[in-house]
Amino acid sequence: MDIQNTQSQMRKGVLEFCILSIIRQGEVYPSDIVDKMKGANLHILEGTLYPLLTRLKNAGYLTYRWVESNSGPPRKYFLMTDAGLQFYGELERTWKELADAVQTLTSTNGNIEVPEEIPNNNQ
């Protein structure tokens, strides 16, 4: 089994939530999202980010505005819509449930009860 593939799949699973977490903090330019993700050791390429931003915008969770730039073309800044904030809240609840479940399962002090072996009465 390829550990790098598994790690990649785990990161992809939280990518949308992490990106929305950044945008929820306020209006943001895509390269700033890349930088913040990189700072959290979650590397993402702009070629991965832009299609995701477009999908979230088309779903009504994001909007954007153009801002003139002193050095080049205008920049597109993204922000969350009210529907996006509601969607984020649902993702956040799901994340907390998932993180708690994983913590319980991976904790060495977890109190998971393992059923005792059931005696075989057919002997």
N, C-alpha and C positions, 0 to 999 in steps of 0.2 A: 504494500500500500504506500502511496506517495504522500508524505507528510506535507510537502509544499502545496499540493492540491487541496488537501483538507484545510490547511491554514487559510488559503485563499478563499475557500468557500465560507469559512467562518467569518472572515472579514467582510465578504460581500453581503452576508446576512445582516450586518449592522450598519452598512454603509449609508443607506437612506436615512436611518435614524440619526446617525452622527452628523450628516450634512444638514438635516433639518434642525438639529440642536444648535449648530453654528448660525444658521439663518434666523432662528428664533431670537437670537441675541440682538439682532438689528440688521439693517440693510447691509448687504455684503457683495463685494465683487468676486467673481469666481476664482481668481488667482489667490485671493485672501483665504478662500475656503481651502484651496490646495495647501497653502502655507500652514493654516491651523491644523489641518489633518496631519501634515508632515510633522508638526510640532508634537502631536500626540502619538507619533510613531504609527500612523495609519496612512501610508502613502497611497495617493490616488493621482492618476494622470488626468489632464484636462480632457483627453479623449474619452475618458470614462465619465467625467463629471458633467460635461455639457449635455449629453443625451439624457442623463438622469434629471438635470434641471429642467430640460424641455418637457420631459414626461410629467414632472411634478407641476409645472406651469399649466400644461394642457389638462391636468386633472383638477385645476382650480385651487391648488394649494399654495402656489407662488404667483407673484406678479413681479414686474420689474419696471425700472425707469432708466432712461438714458441720461448720462451725465457727460457733459463736454470734458474733454481731456486737454491738458496743456501740452501733452506730448503724444500726439497720434489721434486716432479716431475716437469717437465717443465710446464711453464704457457703459455696459449694462449692469446695473446693480439690482440684486434680487432681494425681495422681502416676502414675508409670509402673509397670506390672506387670513381672514377669520376662519374659513374652512380648513386652511393649513394648520392653524393653531389647534383646532379641534382634532384633526388627524394626528398632529404631534402628540396631543394629550393621550390619545388611544395607544400610540406607539410607545409612549413613555410608560404607561401602565403595563403594557405587554412586556416591555424590557425589564421592568422591576420584577414581575412575576417570573420571567425566564431566568434572570440573574439570581433570584432567591432560590429557585429550584436547582440551578446548577451549583450554587454554593452549598446547598444542603447535600446534594449528591457527591460533591467532591471534597467536602469537609471531612477531616479525619475524626472530628468529634460529632459527626452527624448521628442523629438518633433514628436511623432508618431501621425498622424492624424487619428482619429476615425471618420468614416463616420456618419453624422447626420442621425437621424431616418428619413426614407423616408415616407412621408405621404401616407396613403392609400386612393387612389382616388375612391375606389369602395364603399364608404359609401354614 
